Amino acid sequence: MKSPPQEFDAIVEASTLKDAIDSVGVLVDECKIRTSPEGLQIRAVDPANVGMVDLTLSAPAFESLNTDVGILGISWDRFEKVIGLANNGDLVHLDYDHKTRKLNVEINGLSYTLALIDPDSIRQEPEIPDLNLPADVTVEGSQIARGVKAADMVSDHIRLSVDDVEQSFSFSAEGDTDDVDLKLETDDLVALSSAAPADSLFSLDYLKDMNKAIPKDAEVTMELGEEFPIKLHFGFAEGHGQTTYMLAPRIQSD
């Protein structure tokens, strides 16, 4: 299904839409929105094939949602700027016009007509690899922000590791002159389950971007392995929205 939906008419609170936009916009500037009566789904990968986002916004997240199955190609940069004109409590009305093939956006008296993009011209959606990662860690978003900020003081890479014996999780970074390590014990974590140790190095720039979209009070589950991609999952919109990020590791040669 590559054609737009026959009908797409949605009303959603601006804060919910902004959370979804932030999650996707940190990686791509255009994407496909798959519509269905169950909600919206976006899956996209950045141009370097390093970071991936998979987002769903289910029907209960909307004040109203009338749509069938289809695809809308969106310039995410332009869409983000339009929705940025809304206050968090505003309701945003989105309506696809089949005659003009444009998306009408209405926000508290403001009307904006957004030209859409041919979905075929947008990068192909990635397949999500089925990884059986041995370590699961759930931590508050504020702890991720703290670890990322600390690592950014010394390096452009960050190491995430799980000690399955101590049942602890660590952010660490090594710079030319300084090092930093943030170790979280069981009491600092929401949950930890590890059948084996995990240790991988990642580009800090990508994790910094992803961190911008993670609510500080969200419970974020991270799946980790030894030099494997990391998966990060968190919810928003009272659980009716779900974001999954996947980030490829930086493999170090001996």
C-alpha positions in Angstrom: 0.0 0.0 0.0 1.8 3.1 -1.3 -1.2 5.4 -1.9 -2.6 8.0 0.6 -5.6 7.0 2.7 -9.0 7.7 1.2 -9.8 9.5 4.4 -7.6 11.0 7.0 -9.2 13.3 9.6 -7.6 13.5 13.1 -7.8 15.7 16.1 -5.0 15.4 18.6 -3.5 17.4 21.5 -0.5 19.5 20.5 1.7 18.1 23.3 1.1 14.6 22.1 1.9 15.5 18.5 5.0 17.4 19.6 6.3 14.4 21.5 5.9 12.2 18.4 7.5 14.8 16.2 10.5 15.1 18.5 11.1 11.4 18.6 11.3 11.1 14.8 12.8 14.5 14.0 16.1 13.8 15.8 17.0 11.3 13.1 15.3 12.2 9.8 13.8 15.3 8.1 11.3 13.4 6.0 9.4 10.2 6.5 6.3 8.1 5.7 3.3 8.0 8.0 1.4 4.8 7.7 -2.2 5.3 8.7 -4.9 2.8 9.8 -7.9 2.9 12.1 -5.7 1.6 14.8 -3.4 4.6 14.7 -0.3 5.9 13.0 3.1 4.2 12.6 6.4 5.6 11.5 9.6 3.7 10.8 12.7 5.5 9.5 16.5 5.3 9.4 19.0 8.2 9.3 21.0 8.7 6.1 24.1 7.1 7.6 22.1 3.9 8.5 23.3 4.2 12.1 20.2 5.2 14.0 16.6 3.9 13.5 13.3 5.0 15.0 10.0 3.0 15.1 7.1 5.0 16.5 3.4 4.1 17.0 0.6 6.4 18.1 -2.5 4.4 18.7 -6.0 5.6 18.2 -6.7 6.3 21.9 -4.0 9.0 21.8 -6.3 11.1 19.6 -9.4 13.1 20.4 -10.8 11.7 17.2 -9.3 9.6 14.4 -11.1 8.8 11.2 -8.8 7.1 8.6 -8.3 4.0 6.5 -5.1 2.3 5.5 -2.6 4.4 3.5 0.7 6.3 3.4 1.4 10.0 3.7 4.9 11.3 2.8 5.8 14.2 5.1 8.5 16.8 5.2 9.2 16.4 8.9 11.1 19.7 9.2 8.2 21.7 7.8 5.6 19.8 9.8 7.6 20.3 13.0 7.7 24.1 12.4 4.0 24.3 11.9 3.1 22.3 15.0 5.6 24.4 16.9 3.1 27.3 16.5 0.7 25.5 18.8 0.6 25.7 22.6 0.8 22.4 24.4 -2.9 22.5 25.4 -4.1 23.3 21.9 -6.0 20.8 19.7 -4.5 20.2 16.3 -6.9 19.2 13.4 -5.2 17.3 10.6 -7.2 16.6 7.4 -5.9 15.1 4.1 -7.4 16.8 1.0 -7.6 14.2 -1.8 -8.2 16.9 -4.4 -5.1 19.0 -3.6 -3.1 16.0 -2.2 -2.2 18.3 0.7 -2.5 18.1 4.5 -4.6 20.8 6.1 -3.5 21.8 9.6 -5.7 23.9 11.8 -4.5 25.1 15.2 -6.6 27.6 17.3 -7.7 29.8 14.3 -4.5 29.2 12.3 -4.8 27.3 9.0 -1.8 25.9 7.2 -1.8 23.8 4.0 1.2 21.5 3.9 2.3 20.0 0.6 3.1 16.3 0.9 6.0 14.3 -0.6 5.8 11.3 -2.9 6.4 8.3 -0.6 8.4 6.6 -3.3 11.0 9.5 -3.1 11.6 8.8 0.6 14.2 6.4 1.9 12.9 2.9 2.2 11.7 1.9 5.7 14.2 -0.4 7.5 13.5 -3.9 8.7 13.8 -4.3 12.4 16.4 -7.0 13.1 15.4 -9.7 15.5 18.1 -9.5 18.1 18.2 -11.7 21.1 20.1 -9.3 23.4 21.1 -10.7 26.8 20.7 -7.6 29.0 17.6 -5.5 29.8 17.9 -2.4 31.8 15.1 0.0 32.7 16.1 3.4 33.9 14.5 6.9 34.3 15.1 9.2 31.4 16.8 11.7 33.8 19.5 9.2 34.4 20.2 8.8 30.7 20.4 12.6 30.4 22.9 12.7 33.3 25.1 10.0 31.8 25.0 11.6 28.3 25.9 15.0 29.7 28.8 13.6 31.7 30.2 11.7 28.7 29.9 14.7 26.5 32.4 16.6 28.8 35.2 14.2 27.8 34.5 12.4 24.6 32.4 11.9 21.4 31.7 8.3 22.3 30.0 6.6 25.2 30.2 3.1 26.5 27.2 1.4 28.0 27.8 -1.7 30.0 26.0 -4.2 32.3 27.8 -6.2 35.0 25.7 -9.3 35.4 27.5 -10.3 38.6 27.1 -7.0 40.4 23.8 -6.3 38.7 24.8 -2.8 37.8 24.7 -0.6 34.7 27.3 2.0 33.7 27.7 4.9 31.4 31.4 5.7 30.7 33.6 7.7 28.4 37.4 8.1 27.9 38.8 11.3 26.6 42.3 12.4 25.7 42.9 13.7 29.2 39.8 13.0 31.3 37.6 10.0 32.0 34.1 9.7 33.4 32.0 6.9 34.8 28.4 6.8 36.0 27.6 3.6 37.7 24.0 2.8 38.6 23.3 0.1 41.2 20.1 -1.9 41.7 18.5 0.8 43.8 19.2 3.4 41.1 17.5 1.4 38.4 13.8 0.6 37.7 14.7 -2.9 36.7 17.7 -5.0 35.5 17.7 -8.5 34.0 20.9 -9.9 32.5 21.9 -13.4 31.5 25.4 -12.3 30.5 27.6 -9.2 30.6 27.0 -6.5 28.0 29.4 -3.8 26.7 29.2 -1.7 23.6 30.5 1.7 22.4 28.3 4.2 20.7 28.5 7.5 18.9 27.6 10.1 21.5 26.1 12.5 18.9 23.3 10.0 18.1 22.6 9.3 21.7 22.5 13.0 22.5 19.9 13.5 19.8 17.8 10.6 21.0 18.1 11.9 24.5 16.4 15.2 23.5 13.2 13.3 22.7 13.2 11.1 25.8 11.0 12.5 28.6 13.0 12.9 31.8 10.3 11.1 33.8 9.9 8.3 31.3 10.9 4.7 32.2 13.3 3.7 29.4 14.1 0.1 28.7 17.4 -0.6 27.0 18.4 -3.9 25.5 22.2 -4.5 25.3 24.7 -7.0 24.2 28.5 -7.3 23.5 29.2 -5.0 20.5 25.6 -5.2 19.4 23.1 -2.5 18.6 21.2 -1.0 21.5 17.4 -0.9 21.6 15.7 1.9 23.6 12.0 1.8 24.3 9.8 4.4 26.0 6.2 5.4 26.1 4.5 8.8 25.9 0.9 10.1 25.6 -0.1 8.2 28.7 1.2 5.0 27.2 -0.8 5.4 23.9 2.5 6.3 22.1 5.5 4.1 21.9 9.0 4.9 20.6 11.8 2.4 19.9 15.3 3.6 18.9 18.0 1.3 17.6 21.6 2.5 17.4 24.4 0.6 15.8 27.6 0.3 17.9 31.0 1.6 17.0 33.1 -1.6 16.7 36.7 -1.2 18.0 39.5 -3.1 16.5 42.2 -4.5 18.7 
